[in-house]
Amino acid sequence: QIQLVQSGADVKKPGASVKVSCKASGYTFTSFGITWVRQAPGQGLEWMGWISTYTGNTNYAQSLRDRVTMTTDTSTTTAYMELRSLRSDDTAFYYCARSGSQLWSPVDYWGQGTLVTVSS
Amino acid sequence: QMTQSPSSLSASVGDRITITCRASQGISSSLAWFQQKPGKAPKSLIFAASSLQSGVPSKFSGSGSGTDFNLTITSLQPEDFATYYCQQYNSYPLSFGGGTKVQI
């Protein structure tokens, strides 16, 4: 069955970086893209960006473009999202989701989410 | 920008409800709907405005194109009480509506 399994919760200090992983299984990894979405506690969903697992091409939300990097490792079918210069308002659940091979595609399967807490 | 209404609604088991999502510009049929329960990841329900994701029961249905879209849920059951989000994937930045909380 198709699964996206994310890394565990993390606590970081302001100014640090965090890297969340998303291990995919049950399908051909390079035939689909990966979308990242975050959700601050009690808030709605925010689209962060998308990566093509086939080409490595990325498209990021304007608000995060200077601080986020999305990558993939096709040998381990794992996607990564790194966020730098963390601030308290980056405290959120971070989700990966499988999407189409193009940016303009819907998502279907989701990871379980990773809570990142930014606190001094 | 996606605007959902209402932001919350109260309903009873067995009810039929409709949630609306409006896009600030035309997005063709590039709209998805998601269900999220407390403490859980979102679940994909509908894509392309009206196509059900695999395994989603037919009590969920979507309609609309252009700027106005609806999600209808028939015969509400206790497991349907959740927050629902729409998302457009037609243009940058891909964006979500603010959510509709469906409460008993």
Chai-1 contact restraints between the chains, C-beta under 6 A:
chainA,res_idxA,chainB,res_idxB,connection_type,confidence,min_distance_angstrom,max_distance_angstrom,comment,restraint_id
A,G44,B,G98,contact,1.0,0.0,6.0,A-B,restraint_1
A,G44,B,G99,contact,1.0,0.0,6.0,A-B,restraint_2
A,L45,B,Y85,contact,1.0,0.0,6.0,A-B,restraint_3
A,L45,B,F96,contact,1.0,0.0,6.0,A-B,restraint_4
A,W47,B,L94,contact,1.0,0.0,6.0,A-B,restraint_5
A,A61,B,P93,contact,1.0,0.0,6.0,A-B,restraint_6
A,Y95,B,A41,contact,1.0,0.0,6.0,A-B,restraint_7
A,W104,B,Y89,contact,1.0,0.0,6.0,A-B,restraint_8
A,P106,B,A32,contact,1.0,0.0,6.0,A-B,restraint_9
A,P106,B,F47,contact,1.0,0.0,6.0,A-B,restraint_10
A,P106,B,Y89,contact,1.0,0.0,6.0,A-B,restraint_11
A,D108,B,S44,contact,1.0,0.0,6.0,A-B,restraint_12
A,D108,B,Q53,contact,1.0,0.0,6.0,A-B,restraint_13
A,W110,B,A41,contact,1.0,0.0,6.0,A-B,restraint_14
A,W110,B,P42,contact,1.0,0.0,6.0,A-B,restraint_15
A,Q112,B,A41,contact,1.0,0.0,6.0,A-B,restraint_16
A,G113,B,A41,contact,1.0,0.0,6.0,A-B,restraint_17
